[in-house]
Amino acid sequence: MAKTIEEAMQHATDLVNDYYDQKEMMEDIDKMYFMDWDNKPDEKRFKFTTSPSARNALLGAIRLMTSTEPRFVVPFDANRKEAKMVSEKIEKFCKTVWYHSGRFRGVPLEQPAIESLLRYGMMVLAITDTQDLYDLYMQGKGSKAQQRQVQRLVDSTPYLIEAWDPKSVYPEWGRFGLNAVYRTVEMTVSEVIDQFGEKVIRNKIGKGEADLNERVQYADYWDLEKHMAWISSGSSGGDTVIAGEPIVDQKHDLPCIPIVVQTSEGSYMDSDRQYQALPFLYGVYKSELWERQNLELTYLYTNLFHIAANPTYVHHTVGDEGDLEVDYSVPGGRIVLRPNEDYRPLEKDVFNKDLLGGLSIANEMVEASTIYSQALGGTGNLGANTAFSTVSLLNQVGRLPLVSPQKRGGWGIGTAMELVIEMLKDKKEQRKLKTKEGFITFDPAE
């Protein structure tokens, strides 16, 4: 654990170096997701066509896993009459915190959480006590609208859960769980002020004023003892340099690190960080099948445009007899040919069979590496008379690639709620939250 800000910065640098390959892979996965083909040939005559297969597979998996809201279940002692009532209240508490955490950002929280779990192989959930935000704005110089905005949040939920971008997060696990988390992300000065108040300005320029729209590199470090945060002004000799003084450098006095990092695939048995969190599209990314699809589709449509758009008939004449005679007195028209004269369609090999075969193999391998079309409602090569039970069975079996992300995603969401309740118990204060039935008070003793 880091004792000083210098130790925290050195630890952060080591983590960034360890995760370099993994973060580079995440950037490449984003290119497939957003269909940004970087390695396309530099030729204007090509009709560039980018395959949507990887994006469609990932979107289909995300939609399947977020089609329902998370369901929280708290076990209870059946021999105690009041235990079930307390259990149901805790379940309602968890559901309400999760619901409001998404509602205040305008997106159900499970969507960015599961999307990051599948897209990057890692889900990061950060927990914030809304009372701390309230104290920050009430003591600071927040506007009336800002204060009312935070007041509505505090009245709705005692804790706010946010999904962070895994590309900016560098976790370190120990034998018993998460030991440290480093996060670095580009923000505006205004966004950092929203978290820490006006002292951010002194940190940035050492004065009482700053351009609120100026973009800065914000860094955040947590371990089991301390929380540190700073704004970086660049690097010198490979070492990060802090602008001004640290924003935060103190013992957090919490029972846990208020961050959950959950992977979907991969294992801690692999010493290389790159293989400890594998994204849903890892097979497609590593095999470069998406690139092959793009090349073949580009070649197919380039040929289609350049060949199929050319003349489609051939006319063999005898001597210089002139133009072809067409008799339109007959319905549909009739072509009159002279002896030894020939008129027929021009044979074209636009879609080469071998090329189509290669594309078919690539499509099948992408499907086998992600999720089968039957799981997303497709029927594949099934006949028209296939029984419903067969289609239903294939639909269920097709979801097998999601078993591990679904199980681990449930762990991540469940762990986030366990930490929320643990932090609530540690604070030993009754908290208010807004449910569909109205406001209720939750006692940590429960």
Secondary structure, DSSP 8 states (H G I E B T S, - for coil): ---SHHHHHHHHHHHHHHTHHHHHHHHHHHHHHTT---S----TTS------HHHHHHHHHHHHHTSS---------TT-HHHHHHHHHHHHHHHHHHHHHHHTTTS-THHHHHHHHHHHSEEEEEEEEHHHHHHHHHHTT--HHHHHHHHHHHHH-SEEEEEE-GGGEEEEEETTEEEEEEEEEEEEHHHHHHHH-THHHHHHHSSS---TT-EEEEEEEEESSEEEEEEEEEEETTEEEESSS-SEEEE---SS-SEEEEESS--TTSSSGGGTS--TTHHHHHHTHHHHHHHHHHHHHHHHHHHHTS--EEEE-SSS--S-EEETTSTT-EEE--TT-EEEE-----S-HHHHHHHHHHHHHHHHHS--GGGGT--TT--TT--HHHHHHHHHHTTGGGHHHHHHHHHHHHHHHHHHHHHHHHHT--EEEEETTEEEEE-TT-
